């Protein structure tokens, strides 16, 4: 789909889906990952299933934001280390590949993503983000606390806005990285 839309249209589509998916389907990590999968033709149900446990700050523990985790997983699908590199029989080649632009690139992208989170929310931690956007954090295991979060708009507009931002930011980083790599490839040819 990304070839059919301009960069700004793609970013707006990521935002729109981020808000709607989190509001309608919940599970911030899955929603963020699914948006990137759909927009870049990377549908992979196993990866989507793997994202399930990252919601609510990893297992509803309030730790790293699920939108952030889903975005990191999306970056990994596009720019992560593959199995051949990971298990290459020659340790020297394996190490060189590990240190290559691919690995440095993904860590650089995750750092940029975290900087956007920190600039906007002050943290990448779910509980901290809840305090910023809702006014307090919640025990995500307590049914009464979950009802209170919903009453305060947690899944009506608060968490959907966070996933909307996460989706936009990760798509923006992906597009920038693709353009950068395209430029590097063109210079090398």
Buried (B, 14 or more C-beta within 10 A) or exposed (E): EBEEBEEEEBBBBBBBBBBBBBBEEBBBBBBBBBBBBBBBEBEEEEBBEBBEBBBBBBBBEBBBBBBBBBBBBBBBBBBBBEEEBEEBEEEEEBEEBBEEEBBEBBEBBBEBBBEBBEEBBEBBBBBBBBBBBBEEBBBBEEEEBBEBBBEBBBBEBBBBBBBBBBBBBBBBBBBEBBEEBEEEEEEEE
